[in-house]
Amino acid sequence: MIHLAKETYLVTPERLLDGTGSSAKERGAVLVQEGRISRVYSEPPPASDLPPSCQVLDLPGATLLPGLIDAHVHLCLPGNGTLLPQAVAEPRGVIQSIALRNANVALRSGITTLRDCGGFPDVLSSLRRAIDLGYGDGPRLVLAGWPLTTTGGHCYYFGGEADGPQGVREKVRAATKLGADYVKVMGSGGGTPGTIIWRASFDQEEVAALIDEAHRLTRKVIIHCLCAEAIEQAVVAGADEVEHGYFFVDPDTTRFDSNIAEAVAKARIPVCPTLSVSRFVIAAGDPDAERRKHIQSQILANASSLRSKGVPFVAGSDAGWLWSPFNALYAELELMTQIGLSPAECIVAATSGAATQIGLGKVTGTIRSGLMADLLAVRGRPDVDIRVLAHVAMVMKEGYRIV
């Protein structure tokens, strides 16, 4: 749909969560003008005080909160169980359609910002441009393009292979040339056949070089780490975020390293734990479900230990990977409550905390005057039961009502 004009709205929920972690406010109201939050009221104003042509969106029984942010997705992947080699072998036009479908599904579930963590740069930049022009509905996109990886490393299909200190520096420069908002690095193997999940992919000198180059070019660096060695490399080199943080020591076993966890906490490096991946694989009837359940229990225990050390968390679902859907960030947040976060802390991890981490704290993530009108209303109280986020009553992105 091509958006022609922004409407003026007064949104009146039963309660309001501003995304900062503060307690819910009863009967607040939000005035939306020209795509932004114009004013936040403690109670709905009289009609005589409203601008001309203002539409009142009354949402009885609903909680209004900022639009959600999923900080780890792969828009080029279908999330229907297709393995990576088959998914990336589709024609570019098919992958473009998949990416647009994924973006639309995410937006309609209340996710108004996505950080894509690796795909084909041409597909992703074209998708963002099409959304910005109004030729399709989708969240605001933060893009890395292809992830940096070693020759034959995890997700090498996307085109981000680089080796050696100079090679990775050149690849970082190439990523910024293609418009990368940040740099994603595959610090260990992953689901790509032939890669090793319990070993670091780069050496310390390479990791230090790519982070140094990215920071010189004002780009943050987030690193996929499925093993302790990769996490330690990320901490020593000054990475800005760790993805997954699973501590694998062989294909089936993780071993939590307290010293490394304490180093992550001391450096205040956030972890995006992507806890729900195995949950969706198991639910899909994976023939190796018992092994998956065993690994999932270890992942949750390790994440809980990271939490106990004081490591901060950012919410990300890994949507697109295997069976992970684009409309179920609530499932990731539910598992985050199981490792010790309160529902309020989970909401921060998917709103203001995520916005700050991805560089959009002055754009979105909280309900306050001047920010973009990215809003989600859900039926019930997500600050009491995070699963309520699945019950969408209204979605607004930059002042456009989507649902």
VENFEN-V376943 format. One record per residue. N is the residue number from 0. RES is the residue in three letters. SS is DSSP state (~ for helix, > for strand, _ for the rest). PHI is phi in whole degrees, 0 to 359 (999 if undefined). Layout:
N|RES|SS|PHI ; N|RES|SS|PHI
This chain:
0|MET|_|999 ; 1|ILE|_|275 ; 2|HIS|_|278 ; 3|LEU|_|259 ; 4|ALA|_|207 ; 5|LYS|_|266 ; 6|GLU|_|274 ; 7|THR|_|255 ; 8|TYR|>|231 ; 9|LEU|>|248 ; 10|VAL|>|262 ; 11|THR|>|237 ; 12|PRO|>|275 ; 13|GLU|>|284 ; 14|ARG|>|211 ; 15|LEU|>|225 ; 16|LEU|_|249 ; 17|ASP|_|275 ; 18|GLY|_|91 ; 19|THR|_|268 ; 20|GLY|_|99 ; 21|SER|_|292 ; 22|SER|_|296 ; 23|ALA|_|297 ; 24|LYS|>|256 ; 25|GLU|>|282 ; 26|ARG|_|57 ; 27|GLY|_|283 ; 28|ALA|>|208 ; 29|VAL|>|230 ; 30|LEU|>|264 ; 31|VAL|>|247 ; 32|GLN|>|222 ; 33|GLU|_|52 ; 34|GLY|_|82 ; 35|ARG|>|240 ; 36|ILE|>|282 ; 37|SER|>|276 ; 38|ARG|>|202 ; 39|VAL|>|245 ; 40|TYR|>|258 ; 41|SER|_|283 ; 42|GLU|_|207 ; 43|PRO|_|301 ; 44|PRO|_|282 ; 45|PRO|_|295 ; 46|ALA|~|303 ; 47|SER|~|294 ; 48|ASP|~|267 ; 49|LEU|_|272 ; 50|PRO|_|295 ; 51|PRO|_|301 ; 52|SER|_|64 ; 53|CYS|_|284 ; 54|GLN|>|265 ; 55|VAL|>|266 ; 56|LEU|>|255 ; 57|ASP|>|273 ; 58|LEU|>|234 ; 59|PRO|>|297 ; 60|GLY|>|79 ; 61|ALA|>|255 ; 62|THR|>|253 ; 63|LEU|>|261 ; 64|LEU|>|214 ; 65|PRO|>|296 ; 66|GLY|_|305 ; 67|LEU|>|282 ; 68|ILE|>|237 ; 69|ASP|>|259 ; 70|ALA|>|269 ; 71|HIS|>|209 ; 72|VAL|>|220 ; 73|HIS|_|228 ; 74|LEU|_|294 ; 75|CYS|_|281 ; 76|LEU|_|254 ; 77|PRO|_|277 ; 78|GLY|_|68 ; 79|ASN|_|242 ; 80|GLY|_|92 ; 81|THR|_|295 ; 82|LEU|_|289 ; 83|LEU|~|305 ; 84|PRO|~|301 ; 85|GLN|~|285 ; 86|ALA|~|297 ; 87|VAL|_|280 ; 88|ALA|_|277 ; 89|GLU|_|294 ; 90|PRO|_|302 ; 91|ARG|~|304 ; 92|GLY|~|298 ; 93|VAL|~|294 ; 94|ILE|~|298 ; 95|GLN|~|299 ; 96|SER|~|293 ; 97|ILE|~|299 ; 98|ALA|~|297 ; 99|LEU|~|293 ; 100|ARG|~|301 ; 101|ASN|~|300 ; 102|ALA|~|297 ; 103|ASN|~|293 ; 104|VAL|~|299 ; 105|ALA|~|299 ; 106|LEU|~|299 ; 107|ARG|~|291 ; 108|SER|_|270 ; 109|GLY|_|103 ; 110|ILE|>|268 ; 111|THR|>|261 ; 112|THR|>|220 ; 113|LEU|>|236 ; 114|ARG|>|253 ; 115|ASP|>|279 ; 116|CYS|_|252 ; 117|GLY|_|141 ; 118|GLY|_|188 ; 119|PHE|_|278 ; 120|PRO|~|304 ; 121|ASP|~|293 ; 122|VAL|~|296 ; 123|LEU|~|290 ; 124|SER|~|292 ; 125|SER|~|294 ; 126|LEU|~|298 ; 127|ARG|~|299 ; 128|ARG|~|296 ; 129|ALA|~|296 ; 130|ILE|~|295 ; 131|ASP|~|298 ; 132|LEU|~|278 ; 133|GLY|_|87 ; 134|TYR|_|274 ; 135|GLY|_|190 ; 136|ASP|_|267 ; 137|GLY|_|194 ; 138|PRO|_|291 ; 139|ARG|>|295 ; 140|LEU|>|246 ; 141|VAL|>|246 ; 142|LEU|_|237 ; 143|ALA|_|252 ; 144|GLY|_|75 ; 145|TRP|_|287 ; 146|PRO|_|279 ; 147|LEU|>|291 ; 148|THR|>|209 ; 149|THR|_|287 ; 150|THR|_|303 ; 151|GLY|_|75 ; 152|GLY|_|282 ; 153|HIS|_|304 ; 154|CYS|_|65 ; 155|TYR|~|298 ; 156|TYR|~|303 ; 157|PHE|~|284 ; 158|GLY|_|109 ; 159|GLY|_|261 ; 160|GLU|>|292 ; 161|ALA|_|200 ; 162|ASP|_|221 ; 163|GLY|~|80 ; 164|PRO|~|305 ; 165|GLN|~|289 ; 166|GLY|~|298 ; 167|VAL|~|288 ; 168|ARG|~|299 ; 169|GLU|~|296 ; 170|LYS|~|290 ; 171|VAL|~|298 ; 172|ARG|~|298 ; 173|ALA|~|295 ; 174|ALA|~|297 ; 175|THR|~|292 ; 176|LYS|~|300 ; 177|LEU|_|277 ; 178|GLY|_|98 ; 179|ALA|_|298 ; 180|ASP|_|280 ; 181|TYR|_|202 ; 182|VAL|>|244 ; 183|LYS|>|256 ; 184|VAL|>|233 ; 185|MET|>|269 ; 186|GLY|_|283 ; 187|SER|>|216 ; 188|GLY|_|293 ; 189|GLY|_|203 ; 190|GLY|_|280 ; 191|THR|_|286 ; 192|PRO|_|306 ; 193|GLY|_|91 ; 194|THR|_|264 ; 195|ILE|_|245 ; 196|ILE|_|283 ; 197|TRP|_|259 ; 198|ARG|_|229 ; 199|ALA|>|292 ; 200|SER|_|272 ; 201|PHE|_|262 ; 202|ASP|_|269 ; 203|GLN|~|297 ; 204|GLU|~|296 ; 205|GLU|~|294 ; 206|VAL|~|297 ; 207|ALA|~|297 ; 208|ALA|~|293 ; 209|LEU|~|290 ; 210|ILE|~|291 ; 211|ASP|~|301 ; 212|GLU|~|293 ; 213|ALA|~|298 ; 214|HIS|~|293 ; 215|ARG|~|297 ; 216|LEU|_|265 ; 217|THR|_|62 ; 218|ARG|_|249 ; 219|LYS|_|287 ; 220|VAL|>|234 ; 221|ILE|>|242 ; 222|ILE|>|234 ; 223|HIS|>|292 ; 224|CYS|>|227 ; 225|LEU|>|261 ; 226|CYS|>|223 ; 227|ALA|~|296 ; 228|GLU|~|301 ; 229|ALA|~|291 ; 230|ILE|~|298 ; 231|GLU|~|297 ; 232|GLN|~|302 ; 233|ALA|~|298 ; 234|VAL|~|293 ; 235|VAL|~|299 ; 236|ALA|~|275 ; 237|GLY|_|88 ; 238|ALA|_|297 ; 239|ASP|_|266 ; 240|GLU|>|193 ; 241|VAL|>|248 ; 242|GLU|>|263 ; 243|HIS|>|78 ; 244|GLY|>|64 ; 245|TYR|>|268 ; 246|PHE|>|67 ; 247|PHE|>|294 ; 248|VAL|>|241 ; 249|ASP|>|200 ; 250|PRO|_|300 ; 251|ASP|_|241 ; 252|THR|>|227 ; 253|THR|>|245 ; 254|ARG|_|220 ; 255|PHE|_|297 ; 256|ASP|_|249 ; 257|SER|~|296 ; 258|ASN|~|295 ; 259|ILE|~|293 ; 260|ALA|~|300 ; 261|GLU|~|294 ; 262|ALA|~|292 ; 263|VAL|~|298 ; 264|ALA|~|295 ; 265|LYS|~|297 ; 266|ALA|_|280 ; 267|ARG|_|57 ; 268|ILE|_|272 ; 269|PRO|>|291 ; 270|VAL|>|244 ; 271|CYS|>|256 ; 272|PRO|_|279 ; 273|THR|_|41 ; 274|LEU|_|283 ; 275|SER|_|270 ; 276|VAL|~|302 ; 277|SER|~|295 ; 278|ARG|~|302 ; 279|PHE|~|286 ; 280|VAL|~|296 ; 281|ILE|~|297 ; 282|ALA|~|296 ; 283|ALA|_|282 ; 284|GLY|_|86 ; 285|ASP|_|303 ; 286|PRO|_|296 ; 287|ASP|_|257 ; 288|ALA|~|299 ; 289|GLU|~|296 ; 290|ARG|~|297 ; 291|ARG|~|299 ; 292|LYS|~|296 ; 293|HIS|~|297 ; 294|ILE|~|295 ; 295|GLN|~|299 ; 296|SER|~|296 ; 297|GLN|~|292 ; 298|ILE|~|299 ; 299|LEU|~|295 ; 300|ALA|~|296 ; 301|ASN|~|294 ; 302|ALA|~|296 ; 303|SER|~|297 ; 304|SER|~|292 ; 305|LEU|~|300 ; 306|ARG|~|300 ; 307|SER|~|294 ; 308|LYS|_|277 ; 309|GLY|_|95 ; 310|VAL|_|288 ; 311|PRO|_|283 ; 312|PHE|>|238 ; 313|VAL|_|240 ; 314|ALA|_|275 ; 315|GLY|_|204 ; 316|SER|_|260 ; 317|ASP|_|64 ; 318|ALA|>|304 ; 319|GLY|_|102 ; 320|TRP|_|283 ; 321|LEU|_|49 ; 322|TRP|_|256 ; 323|SER|_|283 ; 324|PRO|_|275 ; 325|PHE|_|267 ; 326|ASN|_|240 ; 327|ALA|_|226 ; 328|LEU|~|300 ; 329|TYR|~|303 ; 330|ALA|~|293 ; 331|GLU|~|297 ; 332|LEU|~|292 ; 333|GLU|~|298 ; 334|LEU|~|292 ; 335|MET|~|294 ; 336|THR|~|292 ; 337|GLN|~|287 ; 338|ILE|_|262 ; 339|GLY|_|120 ; 340|LEU|_|281 ; 341|SER|_|282 ; 342|PRO|~|305 ; 343|ALA|~|296 ; 344|GLU|~|294 ; 345|CYS|~|296 ; 346|ILE|~|297 ; 347|VAL|~|299 ; 348|ALA|~|297 ; 349|ALA|_|251 ; 350|THR|_|226 ; 351|SER|~|295 ; 352|GLY|~|296 ; 353|ALA|~|294 ; 354|ALA|~|300 ; 355|THR|~|297 ; 356|GLN|~|295 ; 357|ILE|_|265 ; 358|GLY|_|87 ; 359|LEU|_|240 ; 360|GLY|_|296 ; 361|LYS|_|263 ; 362|VAL|_|243 ; 363|THR|_|206 ; 364|GLY|_|105 ; 365|THR|_|222 ; 366|ILE|_|262 ; 367|ARG|_|207 ; 368|SER|_|303 ; 369|GLY|_|97 ; 370|LEU|_|278 ; 371|MET|>|297 ; 372|ALA|_|278 ; 373|ASP|_|261 ; 374|LEU|>|227 ; 375|LEU|>|226 ; 376|ALA|>|245 ; 377|VAL|>|232 ; 378|ARG|>|276 ; 379|GLY|_|114 ; 380|ARG|_|239 ; 381|PRO|_|294 ; 382|ASP|_|285 ; 383|VAL|_|254 ; 384|ASP|_|228 ; 385|ILE|~|298 ; 386|ARG|~|294 ; 387|VAL|~|300 ; 388|LEU|~|299 ; 389|ALA|~|284 ; 390|HIS|_|260 ; 391|VAL|>|282 ; 392|ALA|>|252 ; 393|MET|>|199 ; 394|VAL|>|230 ; 395|MET|>|226 ; 396|LYS|>|234 ; 397|GLU|_|50 ; 398|GLY|_|86 ; 399|TYR|>|267 ; 400|ARG|>|279 ; 401|ILE|_|263 ; 402|VAL|_|236
